[in-house]
Amino acid sequence: MNIPIITVVAGPAGCGKTTWICQKLQNTASLDNVIYYSPGNGKVPIDQTRLAAEFPEVKVFGDGQEIEFYTQLETAKLAYIELGFYLELTAIQQILNDVPYIAIAILPPHLKDSEYHNWAEKIIKGANIDISISPSQLWRVPSSGQVIDEDSLHDFWYEITHHAYGQVTRAKGIFDVADGRSIYGDFVAGIPTTDFLELDIPRHLEGRPERFSGIEVWGKNLDESAIKQTLQDCYLSDIGIKQYQEQVKEILSEGEITQ
């Protein structure tokens, strides 16, 4: 077996693990035979979807694709494995067995002593997140096939990030909006908010999209039923989707916006 350079990245929620990996990929001369694996996301592979959109040359794997990942690992040059905050650090032993790897921890600068310090070979300064909150709930839901009204999404996201449904520490999601774009939202408590990011994938303007969309919320005292109901209220009906898509296609045909 050709052993690639395997980098395992871990750290608290919102500290910048995926962002750091993306930065490393941007500075890699060739992405041929580069793979990325993030276990534990279930049916809500937000990070995988974002990374695959930004780096289509990279082979991306998640839950249910373990066999494919191990097969690609045999010939890969570089491999990145991201351990979500919800996984024990010992999980990497089950994933790689005795295959050697480089352990990187992305940590807030004020965190001086933790399990990550004992585990990592190298500490990278990450986002200055607030670790004083002790979240106890992780709520995830896929929304593939749903199209959301963008104005309603902004209102919903404002409520999420301003604790209308509980004390939210971390929230991220990928949403298909009415004009056919797929956009990524990211919130970390204590960090300046950012606008939604459009993923670099084609607009979907023919019925309901078959690609992934979904949301993940990490916090304390979350009103999960209210979050779910509000999100569902933002979804468009088949008729609404068709009307929006016809309007966008008409604008596209007039050359006012690019697809």
C-alpha positions as CSV (number, residue, x, y, z in Angstrom):
1,M,0.0,0.0,0.0
2,N,1.2,3.5,-0.9
3,I,0.9,5.4,2.3
4,P,-0.2,9.0,1.6
5,I,0.5,12.0,3.8
6,I,-2.6,11.8,6.1
7,T,-3.5,14.8,8.1
8,V,-6.1,14.5,10.8
9,V,-7.7,17.7,12.0
10,A,-9.7,18.2,15.2
11,G,-10.9,20.9,17.4
12,P,-14.0,22.5,19.1
13,A,-17.1,23.5,17.1
14,G,-16.6,26.6,15.0
15,C,-12.9,26.9,15.5
16,G,-12.1,26.7,11.8
17,K,-11.3,23.1,11.0
18,T,-12.9,23.0,7.5
19,T,-11.6,26.5,6.7
20,W,-8.0,25.5,7.6
21,I,-8.3,22.4,5.3
22,C,-9.6,24.6,2.5
23,Q,-6.7,27.0,2.9
24,K,-4.3,24.1,2.7
25,L,-6.0,22.8,-0.5
26,Q,-5.8,26.3,-2.1
27,N,-2.1,26.2,-1.6
28,T,-1.7,22.7,-3.0
29,A,-0.1,22.8,-6.5
30,S,-2.1,19.8,-7.7
31,L,-5.3,18.3,-6.2
32,D,-5.0,15.1,-8.2
33,N,-5.2,12.1,-5.9
34,V,-6.2,14.3,-2.9
35,I,-9.0,12.9,-0.7
36,Y,-11.1,14.3,2.2
37,Y,-13.1,12.3,4.7
38,S,-15.3,13.6,7.5
39,P,-17.2,10.9,9.5
40,G,-20.1,11.3,11.8
41,N,-22.3,13.7,9.8
42,G,-25.0,11.1,9.0
43,K,-27.4,12.4,6.4
44,V,-26.3,16.0,6.8
45,P,-22.9,16.3,5.1
46,I,-22.6,20.1,5.1
47,D,-18.8,20.3,5.2
48,Q,-18.4,17.7,2.6
49,T,-20.8,19.5,0.2
50,R,-19.2,22.8,0.7
51,L,-15.7,21.4,0.2
52,A,-16.7,19.5,-2.9
53,A,-18.2,22.6,-4.5
54,E,-15.1,24.6,-3.8
55,F,-12.6,21.9,-4.8
56,P,-14.3,19.6,-7.4
57,E,-11.0,17.8,-8.1
58,V,-10.8,16.5,-4.5
59,K,-12.5,13.2,-3.8
60,V,-14.8,13.7,-0.8
61,F,-16.3,11.0,1.4
62,G,-18.6,10.8,4.4
63,D,-20.7,8.3,6.3
64,G,-21.6,5.2,4.3
65,Q,-18.6,5.7,2.0
66,E,-16.0,4.0,4.1
67,I,-15.2,1.3,1.6
68,E,-14.7,3.9,-1.2
69,F,-12.5,6.0,1.1
70,Y,-10.2,3.1,2.0
71,T,-10.0,2.2,-1.6
72,Q,-8.9,5.7,-2.6
73,L,-6.6,5.9,0.4
74,E,-4.4,3.2,-1.2
75,T,-3.4,5.4,-4.1
76,A,-3.9,8.9,-2.7
77,K,-1.1,11.4,-2.4
78,L,-2.7,13.5,0.3
79,A,-5.6,12.7,2.7
80,Y,-7.4,15.0,5.1
81,I,-9.6,13.6,7.8
82,E,-11.7,16.0,9.8
83,L,-13.0,14.9,13.2
84,G,-16.1,16.8,14.2
85,F,-16.4,18.0,17.7
86,Y,-19.0,15.3,18.4
87,L,-16.5,12.5,17.9
88,E,-14.0,11.3,20.5
89,L,-10.4,11.8,19.5
90,T,-9.9,8.0,19.8
91,A,-12.2,7.5,16.8
92,I,-9.3,8.0,14.5
93,Q,-7.7,4.8,15.8
94,Q,-10.7,2.9,14.6
95,I,-10.6,4.6,11.2
96,L,-6.9,4.3,10.4
97,N,-5.8,1.4,12.7
98,D,-2.0,1.6,12.7
99,V,-1.6,3.8,9.6
100,P,0.5,6.8,10.5
101,Y,-0.9,10.3,10.4
102,I,-0.2,13.9,11.4
103,A,-2.4,15.2,14.2
104,I,-3.4,18.8,13.9
105,A,-5.6,20.7,16.5
106,I,-7.3,23.9,15.5
107,L,-7.9,25.7,18.8
108,P,-9.1,29.1,20.1
109,P,-6.0,31.1,21.3
110,H,-7.2,31.3,24.9
111,L,-7.5,27.6,25.3
112,K,-4.3,26.5,27.0
113,D,-4.9,23.0,28.3
114,S,-7.2,20.4,26.9
115,E,-7.4,16.9,25.5
116,Y,-6.5,18.4,22.1
117,H,-3.1,19.6,23.5
118,N,-2.3,16.1,24.6
119,W,-3.4,14.6,21.3
120,A,-2.0,16.9,18.7
121,E,1.5,17.1,17.2
122,K,0.8,20.7,16.1
123,I,-1.5,23.4,17.5
124,I,-2.9,25.9,15.0
125,K,-4.5,29.1,16.3
126,G,-8.2,29.1,15.2
127,A,-11.2,31.4,15.7
128,N,-11.5,33.1,19.1
129,I,-14.7,31.2,19.9
130,D,-16.6,31.4,23.2
131,I,-16.0,28.1,25.0
132,S,-17.7,29.2,28.3
133,I,-21.1,27.9,27.0
134,S,-21.7,24.2,27.4
135,P,-24.0,23.1,24.6
136,S,-25.9,19.9,25.1
137,Q,-28.0,19.5,22.0
138,L,-27.0,18.8,18.4
139,W,-30.0,19.2,16.0
140,R,-29.6,18.2,12.3
141,V,-32.1,17.8,9.5
142,P,-31.6,17.2,5.8
143,S,-33.8,19.3,3.5
144,S,-32.8,17.9,0.1
145,G,-35.6,18.6,-2.5
146,Q,-36.8,21.7,-0.7
147,V,-36.5,25.2,-2.0
148,I,-36.6,28.1,0.4
149,D,-37.7,31.7,0.0
150,E,-34.5,33.7,0.5
151,D,-36.1,36.6,2.4
152,S,-37.7,34.1,4.8
153,L,-34.4,32.3,5.1
154,H,-32.7,35.5,6.2
155,D,-35.4,36.1,8.8
156,F,-35.1,32.5,10.1
157,W,-31.3,32.7,10.2
158,Y,-31.5,36.0,12.2
159,E,-33.8,34.2,14.7
160,I,-31.5,31.3,15.0
161,T,-28.4,33.5,15.6
162,H,-30.2,35.7,18.1
163,H,-31.4,32.9,20.3
164,A,-35.1,32.9,19.4
165,Y,-35.0,29.1,19.7
166,G,-32.5,28.7,22.5
167,Q,-28.8,29.5,23.1
168,V,-27.1,28.6,19.8
169,T,-23.3,28.2,19.8
170,R,-22.9,27.0,16.3
171,A,-25.2,26.8,13.2
172,K,-24.4,26.0,9.6
173,G,-26.5,24.9,6.6
174,I,-26.8,24.6,2.9
175,F,-30.0,25.8,1.3
176,D,-31.5,25.8,-2.2
177,V,-33.0,29.2,-2.8
178,A,-35.7,30.3,-5.2
179,D,-33.4,31.6,-7.9
180,G,-31.7,28.3,-8.3
181,R,-28.6,29.0,-6.3
182,S,-27.2,26.8,-3.4
183,I,-26.0,28.9,-0.5
184,Y,-24.0,28.2,2.6
185,G,-24.7,29.8,6.0
186,D,-22.3,29.8,8.9
187,F,-22.7,31.2,12.5
188,V,-20.4,30.9,15.5
189,A,-21.2,32.6,18.8
190,G,-18.7,35.3,19.6
191,I,-17.5,35.6,16.0
192,P,-18.7,38.4,13.6
193,T,-21.5,37.1,11.4
194,T,-20.9,36.7,7.7
195,D,-23.2,36.8,4.7
196,F,-24.5,33.7,3.0
197,L,-21.9,32.3,0.6
198,E,-23.0,31.1,-2.9
199,L,-21.6,27.7,-3.7
200,D,-19.9,27.4,-7.0
201,I,-22.3,24.9,-8.6
202,P,-24.9,25.4,-11.4
203,R,-28.2,27.0,-10.7
204,H,-31.1,24.4,-10.5
205,L,-34.0,25.7,-12.4
206,E,-36.0,22.5,-13.3
207,G,-38.3,21.4,-10.5
208,R,-37.1,20.3,-7.1
209,P,-33.3,19.9,-6.7
210,E,-31.9,16.5,-6.1
211,R,-28.7,17.7,-4.5
212,F,-28.0,17.9,-0.8
213,S,-29.3,20.7,1.5
214,G,-29.7,20.7,5.2
215,I,-28.9,22.4,8.5
216,E,-27.1,21.7,11.8
217,V,-27.6,23.6,15.0
218,W,-25.5,23.1,18.2
219,G,-26.6,24.8,21.4
220,K,-28.4,24.7,24.7
221,N,-32.1,24.5,25.6
222,L,-33.0,24.4,21.9
223,D,-36.7,24.4,20.9
224,E,-36.2,21.8,18.2
225,S,-39.9,21.6,17.2
226,A,-40.1,25.3,16.7
227,I,-36.9,25.4,14.6
228,K,-38.3,22.6,12.4
229,Q,-41.7,24.2,12.0
230,T,-40.3,27.7,11.2
231,L,-37.9,26.1,8.6
232,Q,-40.8,24.2,7.0
233,D,-42.8,27.5,6.8
234,C,-40.0,28.9,4.6
235,Y,-40.3,26.2,2.0
236,L,-41.9,26.9,-1.3
237,S,-44.7,24.9,-2.8
238,D,-44.4,23.2,-6.2
239,I,-46.3,26.1,-7.8
240,G,-44.1,28.7,-6.1
241,I,-40.9,26.9,-7.2
242,K,-42.2,26.8,-10.8
243,Q,-43.1,30.5,-10.8
244,Y,-39.7,31.5,-9.5
245,Q,-37.8,29.3,-11.9
246,E,-39.7,30.6,-14.9
247,Q,-39.0,34.2,-13.8
248,V,-35.3,33.4,-13.4
249,K,-35.0,31.6,-16.7
250,E,-36.7,34.6,-18.4
251,I,-34.1,37.0,-16.9
252,L,-31.3,34.6,-17.8
253,S,-32.5,34.5,-21.4
254,E,-32.4,38.3,-21.5
255,G,-28.8,38.2,-20.3
256,E,-29.4,40.2,-17.1
257,I,-27.8,37.7,-14.8
258,T,-25.4,34.8,-15.5
259,Q,-26.0,31.2,-14.7
